[in-house]
Amino acid sequence: MESLLPLAAEVAELLKKRGETLALSESSMGGLVSAALVAQPGASAFYLGSTVIYTRGAAKALYDLKGPPAPDVKPLTEPYVAAMAEVVRGKLGSTWALAEMGASGPSGSPYGPGPGTAVVGLAGPHPATITVSTGMAERAANMRSFGAAALELLKDALTRAS
């Protein structure tokens, strides 16, 4: 988490300055982004809450999922995490929401992608998605890389929205 703190501080300042809020749904990041954001002074002004969803069963239970967002949308894809981010944003009533799914390693995802792959979706005034591929199977390093990519995606959107 330590390596994410400077980027989380930038995001926190932007959110506070704009009077906007954030909710998250993390998977392979394991709560690292949430921890980095909550570590910021004044986090209660922008941080509404998060989940760490690690299994399909947990996602179905929490989000009342009846299936994919559309019949042809597969998990661990940009359209899927974009839909997840919208669900989180709606349920928590935030201005912005980040959602992430990935395979931090050492093995790949049951959905197909290999280790070191994650997808991040951002819902809000400037929605966006990215796919992150580190090419590594080292779990902790991938978790930090995915977290940094998620925070950068949000920072870029906040900067564009200014």
N, C-alpha and C positions, 0 to 999 in steps of 0.2 A: 504494500500500500504506500510506503514512503515515497516511491518514485512517482506516484500519481498526485501527491499533495500540491505541488506547484501549479499543475494544470487545473486541478480541482479548485484551487484558490482563484484562478482567473475566471473560471466558470461561475463560481459563487459570487464574485464581485459583479459580474455582468447581470446575473439573475437578480441580485439585490438592487442594483442600480435601476433596472427595468421594472421592478416590482412584480416579477413573474415567478412561477412555481414549477417544480419538477417532481416527477414520479419515475420510478424505474422498475424494470423486471429483468433481473440478471439470471444467467444460467451458468455457463462455464467461467464467467468472471467471478463467481462465488461471493458476491457482495463487496468486492474490492472498491468499486466505484462508489457505492453507497457509503462505505466507511470513509473514503477520502473526502467525500462531500460533507458528511456529518461532522468530520473533524474540523471543518472551517468555522471560525467564529460567526455567530449569527445565522447558523444553518436553518434554524426554525423559521426564518423569514422566507425561505425559498424551497426547502426540502419537505415534501409531503409524506414520503414513504417509499418503500420498495418491497420487492419479493425476490427470493432466490428460488427459482423453479428448476429442479434438476431432473425431473422425470415427466413423462407424458401423463401419467396418472395424476401427479400433482397439478399440472397445468389444467387438465380437464376438471379437476375438483375445484380449483380456485377460480378459474375463468369461466366455468360452466361451458366449456367448449363442446360442441356437438360434432365437430369435425374441423377440417381446415377452413380458412376464411373463404375459400371458393373451391369447387371440386378439383380444379387443376393446380392448386397451390400446394406445394410440398413443404414440409418442415425444413428448417435450416436453409431457407432461401430469403432473399430480400423482400419479396411480397409478403411472405409469412411473418417476418419480424415487423414489417411496417404495420400489418394488421394487429399484431400483438401490442405494439406501442400505442395504437389507437384505443385498444381495449383498456390498457392501463391508464391512459390519459382520461378516458371517460369515467372509469370507475373511481379514480382518485380526484377527479376534477382539477387537474393541473393544466398549466399553460403548455408545458412541454412534457414529453415522456420518452424515455429511452427503453428499448427492449433488445435483448441479445440472446442468441443461441450459438453454441459452438462446440468444438471438440478440442479441449485443451491438451489432451494427450495422456499417456503415451500412445493410446490407440485412437482410431478414428470414430466417427459418429455412426450410430446405427442407421442414420438417414443417408449415409454415403460419403460425405466429405471426410478427408483424412485429418490427422492431428494437425493442429496449428491453423485451423480454419474456424472463423466465426463470422456471423452476420449481425449487423447492428441496424436497428431501425429507430428513427426519430420522428415522433408525431408532434405537431404544433404548428405555429404560424409559417414555418419554413420546413416542411417535412423532407427527410433525406434518408438514404440507406447506403450502407457500404458492406463490402465483403473484405474480410481481413485474412490474409494467408501469410503466415510467418515462415513456413517451410520447416518448422521445428516440431519435435515431439516432446519437448521439455515443458511439463505442465505449468509450473509456477511462472516461468518466463512468458508463456503464452497468455496466461491469465492477465499478467501486467500489460502485455502488448494489446490485448483486446480492450482492456480498460482504458488505456491511453487513446486508442482509436475512437472509442465511444465518447470520451471527453472532448477530443478534437472535433468530432462531428458536431457535437452540441455547441462548442465554442465558435466554430465556423458559422453555424446557423444563427447564433446570437449576434455575432458580429455583422452578418449580412442584414439582420433585422434592425440593426441600430439606425 
